[in-house]
Amino acid sequence: MVAALCAVAVLLLGACGRQVAGGADGATPTGPIPWTTTEPFRVTAAQLADDQRTLTLTARVPDGKRPCVRALRAAVTAAENNTVWVQITLSSPSGDRRSGCTGERTATTRLRLPERLGDQKLVIDNDTQFTTDGAKLPALRLCGELGCHPPATGCTSASYQQALMAADAPEHTYLNSEHCDGKWLVLDFSWRTGPVCGDTTASPAGCSSQLGDRWFFRAKPAGWAPVAESAAGGCKAVRRAEPAFPTSLCAGLAPLSASLHPSYPPPSASASPTGSQLP
């Protein structure tokens, strides 16, 4: 009888050890914490040694009270079109919060290129770019969202794309009109919305609806900087925010169509909190 009771106790304890997060009782996971291969949070700097081939790369990696990083290394994955592609990998248990690796720290790794970097662009983990052009060596210059050589601020299509990014315009936005004098800019833009694009059974048809907006910008050394946003016509809104904005660029502006820039007033105070609906 004693042996049977012990066997039951062992089975019950063993069952408890196999519970995972998201189970019926919401128990936290047990068992070994897995280490997985991943990338650093971000790459913050790159330095090039005098030999023009040895790179020191600085990145932000997981950190905690216990070891959180193993096997931090960098490798060249491709070299073409005047670009050297590098991938940084590491092993970490940070995907499991039981590891305690919820913080960040700076770490470095070294890499020897197959040949001198020269004037080639360096791309780390597909989206972080560095260049020697304009850099204060040994540190390479970290490029921005528009690449290592962003377009000059002015009345050009490439410069308008920078302005759209500064206004946080949605993806796949297209310009409806622009008014520019080189120092000041007005952009009207819109984007498709509605049912899934390509769904021929939807009514109305997919992507047939549009929303839009109007932004006003001032030229700065780093590019077009937003100064105001308004769907109203004329100059009143923008000159309230920026009195120096020239009337020659805004006086003839018509209000945006209500279909492009709909207004959703808040519900009246008398509306029932439980019975009100969004428009």
SETIRO-359820 format. One line per 3 residues: number of its first residue (from 1); their letters; for each residue x, y, z of N, C-alpha, C, CB. Coordinates in pm, whole numbers, padded with zeros to 5 digits. Glycine has a CB too. Layout:
% SETIRO-359820
NUM) a) X,Y,Z,X,Y,Z,X,Y,Z,X,Y,Z | ...;
This chain:
% SETIRO-359820
1) mva) 00083,-00121,00000,00000,00000,00000,00086,00126,00000,-00094,00001,00122 | 00192,00125,00082,00282,00240,00089,00348,00263,-00047,00390,00219,00199 | 00389,00150,-00111,00453,00162,-00242,00358,00220,-00344,00505,00027,-00289;
4) alc) 00232,00180,-00341,00132,00231,-00435,00110,00379,-00417,00000,00157,-00420 | 00101,00426,-00293,00082,00569,-00266,00201,00649,-00315,00060,00593,-00116 | 00321,00595,-00298,00440,00666,-00345,00440,00679,-00497,00568,00594,-00299;
7) ava) 00396,00571,-00564,00392,00574,-00710,00295,00679,-00758,00353,00438,-00765 | 00177,00691,-00692,00079,00794,-00729,00136,00932,-00709,-00050,00778,-00646 | 00207,00952,-00599,00267,01083,-00571,00369,01119,-00677,00333,01085,-00433;
10) vll) 00450,01023,-00721,00549,01049,-00824,00483,01090,-00955,00638,00926,-00846 | 00374,01022,-00993,00303,01055,-01115,00245,01195,-01111,00193,00955,-01140 | 00185,01231,-00995,00127,01364,-00981,00233,01472,-00993,00054,01377,-00847;
13) lga) 00348,01451,-00926,00454,01550,-00934,00510,01560,-01075,00565,01517,-00836 | 00522,01446,-01143,00571,01448,-01280,00478,01523,-01371,00590,01308,-01331 | 00347,01507,-01350,00250,01579,-01433,00262,01728,-01414,00109,01534,-01401;
16) cgr) 00287,01774,-01290,00301,01917,-01266,00419,01974,-01343,00317,01944,-01116 | 00523,01895,-01361,00642,01943,-01429,00626,01959,-01577,00754,01853,-01403 | 00514,01911,-01634,00496,01919,-01778,00396,02027,-01818,00451,01787,-01830;
19) qva) 00346,02108,-01724,00253,02215,-01756,00326,02327,-01829,00185,02268,-01629 | 00258,02392,-01922,00317,02502,-01998,00228,02624,-01991,00340,02461,-02145 | 00284,02741,-02022,00207,02865,-02023,00093,02853,-02122,00296,02986,-02057;
22) gga) -00021,02908,-02086,-00136,02902,-02174,-00221,02779,-02149,-00092,02905,-02316 | -00183,02694,-02050,-00261,02576,-02018,-00390,02614,-01950,-00181,02482,-01929 | -00467,02512,-01914,-00599,02537,-01858,-00591,02612,-01727,-00674,02406,-01837;
25) dga) -00484,02588,-01649,-00474,02657,-01520,-00384,02779,-01525,-00424,02562,-01415 | -00333,02815,-01644,-00251,02935,-01658,-00116,02926,-01591,-00323,03052,-01605 | -00066,02803,-01567,00061,02787,-01498,00177,02839,-01583,00084,02639,-01463;
28) tpt) 00282,02884,-01518,00400,02930,-01590,00478,02810,-01641,00490,03019,-01500 | 00555,02825,-01750,00628,02711,-01805,00737,02664,-01710,00688,02748,-01940 | 00767,02536,-01716,00875,02479,-01637,00971,02408,-01732,00820,02381,-01529;
31) gpi) 01078,02358,-01675,01176,02289,-01758,01287,02381,-01800,01109,02230,-01879 | 01383,02329,-01877,01499,02409,-01919,01458,02531,-02000,01595,02323,-02001 | 01530,02640,-01983,01507,02761,-02062,01586,02749,-02192,01548,02891,-01983;
34) pwt) 01519,02757,-02307,01590,02735,-02434,01673,02856,-02475,01491,02702,-02544 | 01788,02829,-02534,01871,02931,-02598,01843,02924,-02748,02024,02910,-02566 | 01814,03038,-02807,01783,03041,-02950,01874,03141,-03022,01635,03078,-02973;
37) tte) 01894,03117,-03150,01975,03207,-03232,01891,03325,-03279,02035,03133,-03354 | 01943,03445,-03262,01868,03566,-03298,01966,03675,-03340,01781,03614,-03178 | 01914,03794,-03366,01996,03910,-03400,01999,04007,-03284,01942,03980,-03527;
40) pfr) 02094,04098,-03279,02093,04202,-03176,01973,04293,-03194,02223,04284,-03180 | 01940,04369,-03089,01828,04462,-03097,01853,04566,-03207,01805,04532,-02962 | 01974,04618,-03213,02011,04716,-03316,02162,04730,-03317,01942,04854,-03291;
43) vta) 02213,04773,-03430,02356,04799,-03445,02376,04950,-03438,02412,04740,-03580 | 02466,04994,-03352,02478,05138,-03325,02604,05201,-03380,02473,05161,-03178 | 02708,05121,-03409,02833,05182,-03455,02918,05079,-03527,02912,05244,-03338;
46) aql) 03007,05129,-03612,03104,05045,-03682,03234,05121,-03695,03050,05001,-03822 | 03345,05055,-03667,03477,05116,-03679,03563,05032,-03771,03544,05132,-03540 | 03643,05100,-03853,03728,05034,-03950,03874,05055,-03911,03700,05087,-04093;
49) add) 03947,04946,-03898,04088,04955,-03859,04174,05010,-03974,04141,04817,-03816 | 04300,05037,-03942,04390,05096,-04041,04409,05008,-04164,04523,05123,-03978 | 04390,04876,-04148,04408,04787,-04262,04291,04792,-04360,04426,04646,-04214;
52) qrt) 04187,04870,-04325,04069,04886,-04411,03991,04756,-04429,04111,04939,-04546 | 04021,04655,-04347,03950,04528,-04359,03890,04481,-04227,04042,04421,-04413 | 03948,04520,-04116,03900,04474,-03986,03794,04569,-03933,04017,04462,-03885;
55) ltl) 03676,04514,-03908,03563,04592,-03858,03535,04557,-03712,03437,04567,-03944 | 03506,04659,-03633,03454,04639,-03497,03311,04691,-03497,03543,04711,-03388 | 03215,04603,-03470,03074,04638,-03475,03017,04642,-03333,02995,04535,-03562;
58) tar) 02944,04748,-03304,02883,04768,-03172,02733,04751,-03184,02918,04908,-03115 | 02676,04672,-03091,02532,04643,-03097,02474,04640,-02957,02506,04509,-03169 | 02343,04652,-02950,02269,04638,-02825,02213,04496,-02818,02154,04745,-02813;
61) vpd) 02244,04428,-02706,02208,04287,-02691,02134,04267,-02558,02334,04197,-02698 | 02068,04150,-02540,01997,04125,-02414,02092,04124,-02295,01923,03991,-02422 | 02036,04157,-02177,02116,04161,-02054,02028,04126,-01935,02182,04300,-02035;
64) gkr) 02089,04071,-01832,02019,04035,-01710,02119,03995,-01604,01918,03922,-01735 | 02070,03941,-01491,02159,03902,-01382,02241,03779,-01416,02078,03877,-01255 | 02186,03694,-01504,02257,03574,-01547,02307,03594,-01689,02165,03449,-01538;
67) pcv) 02396,03507,-01737,02443,03519,-01876,02327,03520,-01974,02539,03404,-01910 | 02331,03615,-02067,02221,03632,-02161,02265,03623,-02307,02153,03764,-02137 | 02395,03618,-02332,02444,03617,-02469,02559,03520,-02483,02489,03758,-02513;
70) ral) 02553,03439,-02586,02664,03352,-02625,02686,03366,-02776,02635,03203,-02585 | 02804,03335,-02817,02836,03323,-02959,02793,03445,-03040,02770,03201,-03016 | 02830,03563,-02992,02806,03685,-03069,02910,03692,-03180,02813,03812,-02978;
73) raa) 02865,03689,-03305,02960,03688,-03416,02899,03758,-03538,03001,03544,-03451 | 02986,03799,-03627,02945,03864,-03752,03008,03789,-03869,02986,04014,-03754 | 02937,03786,-03981,02986,03717,-04100,02940,03790,-04224,02938,03571,-04102;
76) vta) 03025,03792,-04326,02988,03850,-04455,02897,03751,-04528,03115,03884,-04541 | 02782,03798,-04573,02689,03712,-04645,02689,03738,-04795,02549,03732,-04592 | 02733,03856,-04837,02739,03886,-04980,02821,04012,-05000,02596,03903,-05041;
79) aen) 02875,04027,-05121,02949,04148,-05160,02922,04171,-05308,03104,04135,-05131 | 02831,04267,-05336,02793,04295,-05474,02734,04434,-05484,02693,04189,-05525 | 02732,04487,-05608,02675,04619,-05634,02731,04726,-05540,02524,04614,-05621;
82) ntv) 02863,04719,-05518,02933,04817,-05434,02882,04816,-05291,02919,04956,-05493 | 02834,04701,-05246,02780,04687,-05110,02831,04559,-05046,02626,04689,-05112 | 02873,04568,-04919,02910,04450,-04841,02799,04424,-04741,03049,04471,-04769;
85) wvq) 02743,04304,-04746,02633,04265,-04658,02688,04180,-04544,02524,04187,-04737 | 02653,04219,-04421,02702,04149,-04301,02584,04111,-04213,02803,04237,-04223 | 02591,03991,-04156,02488,03945,-04063,02551,03924,-03926,02421,03815,-04113;
88) itl) 02487,03980,-03820,02530,03957,-03682,02430,03863,-03616,02541,04092,-03603 | 02481,03758,-03553,02394,03664,-03482,02446,03643,-03340,02386,03530,-03558 | 02358,03595,-03255,02393,03561,-03119,02296,03455,-03069,02392,03686,-03027;
91) ssp) 02333,03389,-02963,02245,03294,-02898,02203,03351,-02763,02314,03154,-02881 | 02072,03343,-02731,02022,03405,-02608,01895,03334,-02562,01994,03556,-02630 | 01871,03331,-02430,01745,03279,-02377,01640,03388,-02357,01770,03207,-02246;
94) sgd) 01664,03508,-02412,01578,03623,-02383,01436,03605,-02432,01637,03747,-02446 | 01411,03508,-02521,01274,03485,-02566,01185,03429,-02457,01274,03391,-02683 | 01243,03377,-02350,01170,03325,-02234,01196,03418,-02117,01212,03176,-02200;
97) rrs) 01094,03484,-02067,01112,03585,-01962,01164,03525,-01831,00982,03657,-01936 | 01152,03393,-01814,01209,03332,-01694,01361,03349,-01689,01174,03183,-01689 | 01423,03374,-01804,01569,03389,-01809,01615,03515,-01737,01616,03393,-01952;
100) gct) 01526,03612,-01720,01565,03738,-01659,01639,03831,-01754,01650,03713,-01540 | 01649,03791,-01882,01722,03873,-01981,01628,03976,-02041,01783,03784,-02092 | 01582,04067,-01959,01485,04168,-02002,01548,04306,-02021,01373,04177,-01902;
103) ger) 01677,04318,-01995,01745,04446,-02013,01828,04447,-02141,01834,04476,-01893 | 01910,04551,-02154,01998,04564,-02270,02136,04609,-02225,01939,04664,-02372 | 02235,04573,-02303,02371,04624,-02283,02439,04635,-02418,02453,04532,-02186;
106) tat) 02553,04703,-02418,02632,04717,-02539,02736,04606,-02548,02701,04855,-02544 | 02751,04551,-02667,02852,04448,-02689,02917,04472,-02825,02789,04305,-02682 | 03038,04420,-02843,03109,04438,-02970,03153,04303,-03025,03231,04531,-02952;
109) trl) 03168,04298,-03154,03223,04181,-03221,03309,04228,-03337,03110,04084,-03270 | 03409,04148,-03374,03501,04186,-03481,03481,04098,-03603,03646,04178,-03433 | 03516,04153,-03715,03501,04084,-03843,03611,04130,-03937,03360,04110,-03905;
112) rlp) 03670,04036,-04009,03770,04070,-04111,03708,04050,-04249,03899,03984,-04095 | 03701,04157,-04325,03641,04153,-04457,03734,04080,-04555,03611,04296,-04507 | 03678,04022,-04660,03762,03953,-04759,03852,04047,-04837,03674,03877,-04856;
115) erl) 03818,04175,-04843,03901,04275,-04908,03876,04411,-04844,03873,04280,-05060 | 03956,04511,-04881,03940,04645,-04825,03799,04698,-04853,04046,04741,-04883 | 03742,04769,-04755,03607,04822,-04771,03603,04931,-04877,03555,04876,-04639;
118) gdq) 03704,05018,-04878,03710,05125,-04978,03585,05213,-04972,03725,05066,-05118 | 03527,05239,-05090,03408,05324,-05094,03280,05242,-05098,03415,05415,-05215 | 03289,05113,-05067,03169,05030,-05066,03081,05064,-04944,03208,04880,-05064;
121) klv) 02953,05047,-04963,02858,05067,-04853,02854,04939,-04769,02715,05103,-04907 | 02839,04954,-04638,02830,04841,-04546,02687,04831,-04495,02930,04857,-04429 | 02622,04717,-04515,02484,04696,-04469,02485,04585,-04366,02390,04661,-04589;
124) idn) 02437,04615,-04245,02433,04519,-04134,02289,04474,-04112,02492,04580,-04004 | 02268,04343,-04109,02136,04285,-04080,02027,04344,-04168,02100,04305,-03933 | 02060,04372,-04293,01964,04411,-04398,01913,04554,-04390,01848,04321,-04393;
127) dtq) 01921,04621,-04275,01857,04752,-04267,01941,04863,-04204,01732,04740,-04191 | 02060,04832,-04153,02146,04935,-04094,02265,04957,-04186,02193,04894,-03950 | 02281,05081,-04233,02383,05112,-04334,02491,05204,-04278,02318,05177,-04457;
130) ftt) 02615,05177,-04320,02729,05260,-04285,02808,05291,-04412,02819,05190,-04178 | 02884,05402,-04408,02968,05438,-04521,03093,05510,-04472,02891,05526,-04621 | 03199,05503,-04554,03320,05581,-04525,03306,05723,-04577,03443,05514,-04586;
133) dga) 03212,05746,-04668,03194,05878,-04728,03144,05977,-04623,03096,05870,-04847 | 03222,06081,-04598,03184,06180,-04499,03205,06134,-04356,03042,06218,-04517 | 03269,06018,-04336,03289,05964,-04201,03414,06024,-04137,03299,05811,-04205;
136) klp) 03417,06021,-04005,03535,06061,-03929,03603,05934,-03882,03496,06154,-03808 | 03684,05877,-03970,03750,05750,-03942,03833,05756,-03815,03838,05708,-04060 | 03841,05645,-03743,03801,05510,-03782,03651,05480,-03777,03870,05413,-03696;
139) alr) 03569,05570,-03720,03426,05544,-03714,03362,05563,-03851,03358,05637,-03611 | 03281,05469,-03893,03204,05484,-04016,03080,05568,-03987,03164,05345,-04074 | 03026,05630,-04091,02907,05714,-04074,02781,05628,-04082,02903,05827,-04182;
142) lcg) 02696,05639,-03980,02569,05568,-03977,02469,05642,-04066,02515,05555,-03832 | 02416,05574,-04166,02323,05636,-04259,02180,05635,-04203,02327,05563,-04395 | 02097,05723,-04258,01960,05735,-04211,01862,05651,-04292,01917,05878,-04215;
145) elg) 01733,05675,-04270,01629,05597,-04337,01633,05615,-04488,01493,05637,-04284 | 01681,05730,-04534,01685,05758,-04677,01817,05717,-04741,01660,05906,-04701 | 01895,05637,-04668,02021,05589,-04724,02139,05678,-04687,02010,05579,-04872;
148) chp) 02253,05645,-04743,02376,05717,-04710,02387,05852,-04780,02496,05632,-04745 | 02312,05870,-04888,02316,05995,-04963,02173,06041,-04991,02396,05979,-05095 | 02104,06094,-04888,01964,06134,-04906,01952,06247,-05008,01903,06178,-04772;
151) pat) 01835,06259,-05071,01817,06364,-05171,01826,06502,-05108,01682,06348,-05242 | 01874,06597,-05186,01880,06735,-05138,01739,06788,-05118,01960,06826,-05236 | 01722,06869,-05014,01591,06927,-04989,01558,07028,-05098,01586,06994,-04849;
154) gct) 01444,07009,-05162,01405,07097,-05270,01276,07053,-05334,01514,07104,-05374 | 01242,07111,-05446,01115,07082,-05514,01134,06968,-05612,01062,07208,-05586 | 01167,06850,-05558,01188,06732,-05640,01108,06615,-05585,01337,06696,-05648;
157) sas) 01081,06517,-05670,01003,06400,-05627,01072,06326,-05513,00981,06305,-05744 | 01206,06310,-05522,01279,06240,-05416,01269,06315,-05284,01426,06224,-05456 | 01275,06447,-05290,01263,06527,-05168,01123,06518,-05109,01300,06672,-05196;
160) yqq) 01022,06509,-05196,00884,06495,-05147,00867,06364,-05072,00783,06503,-05265 | 00936,06259,-05116,00928,06132,-05045,00983,06144,-04904,01003,06023,-05122 | 01089,06224,-04889,01142,06248,-04755,01040,06321,-04670,01274,06328,-04763;
163) alm) 00968,06417,-04728,00866,06491,-04654,00754,06398,-04610,00810,06605,-04740 | 00713,06306,-04695,00608,06211,-04658,00652,06124,-04541,00572,06122,-04778 | 00778,06084,-04541,00829,06006,-04428,00828,06089,-04301,00971,05955,-04458;
166) aad) 00864,06217,-04312,00866,06305,-04195,00726,06326,-04139,00927,06440,-04230 | 00625,06319,-04226,00486,06333,-04182,00425,06201,-04138,00402,06394,-04293 | 00505,06093,-04141,00457,05961,-04103,00337,05919,-04188,00420,05958,-03955;
169) ape) 00344,05947,-04318,00236,05909,-04409,00230,05757,-04421,00256,05973,-04548 | 00111,05701,-04443,00098,05555,-04456,00176,05503,-04575,-00049,05516,-04470 | 00206,05373,-04572,00274,05312,-04685,00187,05321,-04810,00308,05164,-04655;
172) hty) 00251,05321,-04924,00183,05324,-05054,00103,05454,-05075,00090,05205,-05067 | 00144,05560,-05005,00082,05691,-05026,00127,05748,-05160,00118,05788,-04909 | 00037,05820,-05227,00077,05888,-05351,00034,06033,-05345,00015,05818,-05474;
175) lns) 00111,06118,-05414,00088,06261,-05409,-00027,06302,-05498,00214,06336,-05450 | -00111,06392,-05448,-00218,06450,-05529,-00174,06585,-05585,-00345,06466,-05446 | -00104,06663,-05504,-00054,06793,-05550,00053,06842,-05455,-00168,06896,-05561;
178) ehc) 00135,06933,-05503,00238,06993,-05420,00258,07139,-05461,00372,06915,-05431 | 00291,07221,-05364,00318,07363,-05387,00448,07392,-05314,00199,07457,-05336 | 00551,07431,-05388,00686,07438,-05332,00760,07559,-05387,00764,07309,-05362;
181) dgk) 00838,07623,-05299,00926,07730,-05346,01071,07706,-05307,00879,07865,-05291 | 01103,07586,-05259,01238,07553,-05218,01263,07569,-05070,01335,07636,-05293 | 01189,07660,-05005,01202,07681,-04862,01078,07636,-04786,01230,07828,-04833;
184) wlv) 00965,07637,-04854,00837,07599,-04794,00766,07502,-04889,00747,07725,-04764 | 00681,07417,-04831,00618,07312,-04911,00480,07278,-04856,00707,07187,-04915 | 00386,07254,-04947,00255,07200,-04914,00237,07072,-04992,00140,07303,-04945;
187) ldf) 00199,06965,-04924,00172,06838,-04990,00031,06791,-04959,00275,06731,-04947 | -00045,06761,-05064,-00172,06690,-05051,-00145,06546,-05096,-00288,06758,-05138 | -00180,06450,-05012,-00155,06311,-05048,-00272,06224,-05002,-00021,06261,-04987;
190) swr) -00281,06106,-05060,-00388,06014,-05024,-00341,05871,-05035,-00512,06037,-05113 | -00422,05782,-04983,-00386,05640,-04986,-00515,05557,-04998,-00305,05599,-04858 | -00502,05443,-05059,-00616,05354,-05078,-00658,05290,-04947,-00583,05247,-05181;
193) tgp) -00787,05263,-04936,-00838,05194,-04817,-00963,05118,-04859,-00869,05295,-04701 | -01026,05052,-04766,-01145,04973,-04798,-01117,04825,-04793,-01198,05011,-04933 | -01200,04742,-04859,-01181,04597,-04858,-01046,04558,-04917,-01293,04527,-04935;
196) vcg) -01010,04434,-04898,-00880,04384,-04942,-00862,04405,-05092,-00863,04235,-04907 | -00747,04459,-05131,-00720,04483,-05273,-00726,04351,-05349,-00582,04551,-05292 | -00787,04354,-05465,-00794,04236,-05548,-00917,04151,-05525,-00674,04153,-05526;
199) dtt) -00997,04182,-05424,-01119,04106,-05398,-01229,04159,-05489,-01161,04116,-05248 | -01253,04089,-05600,-01351,04136,-05699,-01494,04116,-05653,-01331,04063,-05831 | -01514,04040,-05544,-01650,04017,-05495,-01692,04122,-05392,-01662,03878,-05433;
202) asp) -01595,04204,-05345,-01627,04303,-05242,-01710,04416,-05302,-01498,04359,-05178 | -01791,04476,-05217,-01872,04590,-05259,-01861,04698,-05151,-02021,04549,-05283 | -01799,04815,-05183,-01740,04846,-05313,-01615,04763,-05340,-01706,04993,-05321;
205) agc) -01564,04769,-05461,-01449,04687,-05499,-01328,04719,-05411,-01415,04709,-05646 | -01238,04622,-05399,-01122,04639,-05313,-01041,04763,-05346,-01035,04518,-05322 | -00999,04835,-05243,-00914,04954,-05255,-00981,05066,-05335,-00783,04918,-05321;
208) ssq) -01112,05068,-05344,-01178,05174,-05420,-01195,05301,-05337,-01314,05127,-05469 | -01190,05289,-05204,-01204,05406,-05117,-01068,05470,-05095,-01267,05366,-04982 | -01069,05598,-05057,-00946,05672,-05033,-00960,05758,-04908,-00909,05759,-05154;
211) lgd) -00848,05780,-04842,-00836,05881,-04738,-00719,05970,-04777,-00816,05817,-04594 | -00713,06088,-04720,-00606,06179,-04758,-00577,06281,-04650,-00640,06250,-04886 | -00473,06360,-04674,-00432,06460,-04575,-00352,06569,-04645,-00349,06395,-04460;
214) rwf) -00330,06679,-04574,-00250,06792,-04624,-00153,06835,-04515,-00342,06911,-04668 | -00025,06843,-04551,00077,06885,-04456,00157,07001,-04513,00170,06767,-04421 | 00207,07084,-04423,00289,07200,-04456,00428,07180,-04397,00224,07333,-04404;
217) fra) 00532,07216,-04471,00671,07189,-04430,00759,07312,-04446,00728,07073,-04512 | 00868,07309,-04368,00973,07410,-04380,01104,07338,-04404,00981,07501,-04253 | 01188,07391,-04493,01316,07328,-04523,01413,07348,-04407,01376,07386,-04653;
220) kpa) 01475,07238,-04364,01578,07240,-04260,01702,07169,-04314,01526,07171,-04128 | 01816,07182,-04249,01938,07114,-04298,01919,06963,-04315,02054,07140,-04203 | 01838,06902,-04229,01818,06758,-04236,01706,06718,-04331,01788,06703,-04099;
223) gwa) 01637,06815,-04391,01528,06783,-04484,01403,06862,-04452,01497,06633,-04480 | 01291,06825,-04517,01165,06893,-04491,01114,06858,-04351,01061,06856,-04598 | 01080,06961,-04273,01028,06942,-04137,00882,06987,-04132,01113,07022,-04033;
226) pva) 00789,06902,-04086,00648,06941,-04077,00628,07058,-03982,00563,06823,-04033 | 00540,07152,-04022,00507,07264,-03934,00358,07269,-03902,00549,07395,-03998 | 00273,07205,-03985,00130,07208,-03959,00061,07104,-04045,00071,07349,-03987;
229) esa) -00060,07067,-04003,-00146,06975,-04079,-00288,07027,-04070,-00137,06827,-04025 | -00358,07036,-04181,-00495,07088,-04181,-00565,07050,-04310,-00496,07243,-04162 | -00693,07016,-04296,-00776,06987,-04413,-00848,07112,-04462,-00877,06877,-04382;
232) agg) -00839,07222,-04386,-00908,07345,-04423,-00839,07412,-04541,-00916,07440,-04304 | -00912,07496,-04613,-00854,07572,-04722,-00784,07697,-04671,-00960,07609,-04822 | -00710,07762,-04760,-00647,07889,-04726,-00529,07875,-04634,-00747,07979,-04664;
235) cka) -00495,07987,-04569,-00371,07997,-04490,-00391,08002,-04340,-00296,08118,-04532 | -00514,08013,-04294,-00537,08041,-04153,-00471,07938,-04062,-00685,08045,-04126 | -00491,07811,-04090,-00439,07707,-04000,-00286,07706,-03998,-00491,07569,-04043;
238) vrr) -00223,07711,-04115,-00078,07701,-04117,-00012,07827,-04061,-00030,07676,-04258 | -00070,07945,-04086,-00008,08067,-04036,-00031,08084,-03886,-00063,08188,-04111 | -00129,08015,-03832,-00144,08013,-03688,-00028,07936,-03624,-00280,07949,-03648;
241) aep) 00014,07828,-03690,00126,07748,-03639,00261,07805,-03679,00114,07605,-03689 | 00269,07865,-03799,00395,07919,-03851,00366,08047,-03926,00467,07816,-03942 | 00372,08164,-03856,00336,08292,-03919,00420,08327,-04041,00349,08401,-03818;
244) afp) 00538,08268,-04054,00625,08303,-04166,00590,08228,-04294,00768,08275,-04130 | 00495,08135,-04286,00462,08058,-04406,00407,08152,-04514,00359,07945,-04374 | 00459,08147,-04637,00419,08244,-04741,00276,08220,-04790,00515,08236,-04859;
247) tsl) 00200,08328,-04798,00061,08318,-04845,00053,08276,-04991,-00011,08451,-04826 | 00158,08297,-05067,00155,08259,-05208,00138,08109,-05228,00281,08305,-05277 | 00175,08030,-05126,00163,07885,-05137,00035,07830,-05077,00280,07821,-05071;
250) cag) -00038,07911,-04999,-00155,07857,-04931,-00285,07932,-04961,-00131,07858,-04783 | -00277,08054,-05012,-00399,08134,-05031,-00500,08066,-05122,-00364,08271,-05087 | -00454,07996,-05223,-00546,07934,-05318,-00585,07792,-05284,-00485,07935,-05451;
253) lap) -00548,07742,-05166,-00581,07604,-05131,-00729,07589,-05100,-00497,07559,-05011 | -00794,07493,-05164,-00933,07461,-05133,-00937,07359,-05020,-01008,07407,-05260 | -01045,07354,-04941,-01055,07251,-04836,-01049,07112,-04898,-01186,07269,-04755;
256) lsa) -00993,07019,-04823,-00994,06880,-04869,-01137,06827,-04869,-00903,06793,-04781 | -01166,06740,-04963,-01297,06677,-04970,-01326,06602,-04841,-01307,06583,-05091 | -01450,06610,-04796,-01489,06539,-04674,-01470,06388,-04689,-01635,06568,-04640;
259) slh) -01475,06338,-04812,-01454,06194,-04832,-01308,06156,-04810,-01499,06153,-04973 | -01217,06250,-04834,-01076,06225,-04810,-01036,06247,-04666,-00992,06311,-04900 | -01101,06340,-04602,-01063,06378,-04466,-01189,06389,-04380,-00982,06512,-04465;
262) psy) -01258,06277,-04354,-01385,06283,-04279,-01363,06329,-04136,-01453,06146,-04279 | -01464,06392,-04080,-01460,06441,-03942,-01549,06353,-03856,-01504,06590,-03933 | -01497,06311,-03741,-01574,06228,-03649,-01587,06301,-03515,-01508,06087,-03631;
265) ppp) -01693,06382,-03498,-01708,06455,-03372,-01731,06358,-03257,-01824,06555,-03380 | -01688,06395,-03137,-01710,06306,-03022,-01858,06295,-02991,-01634,06358,-02898 | -01900,06184,-02930,-02042,06167,-02895,-02086,06273,-02796,-02069,06027,-02838;
268) sas) -02214,06309,-02801,-02266,06412,-02710,-02262,06362,-02566,-02409,06451,-02749 | -02257,06458,-02473,-02247,06423,-02332,-02368,06345,-02283,-02231,06547,-02250 | -02482,06363,-02353,-02604,06295,-02309,-02612,06152,-02358,-02725,06370,-02355;
271) asp) -02520,06112,-02447,-02525,05977,-02503,-02491,05876,-02395,-02427,05962,-02622 | -02556,05763,-02399,-02533,05658,-02302,-02398,05593,-02328,-02646,05553,-02307 | -02313,05574,-02224,-02183,05513,-02248,-02192,05374,-02308,-02106,05507,-02120;
274) tgs) -02300,05303,-02273,-02312,05165,-02321,-02386,05158,-02452,-02382,05079,-02218 | -02462,05261,-02486,-02543,05254,-02607,-02483,05329,-02724,-02679,05307,-02579 | -02376,05407,-02702,-02320,05486,-02812,-02242,05397,-02907,-02230,05599,-02758;
277) qlp) -02235,05437,-03032,-02162,05364,-03132,-02067,05457,-03206,-02257,05298,-03230 | -01958,05402,-03253,-01866,05480,-03332,-01927,05505,-03469,-01730,05410,-03345 | -01905,05624,-03528,-01960,05651,-03659,-01900,05559,-03763,-01938,05796,-03697;
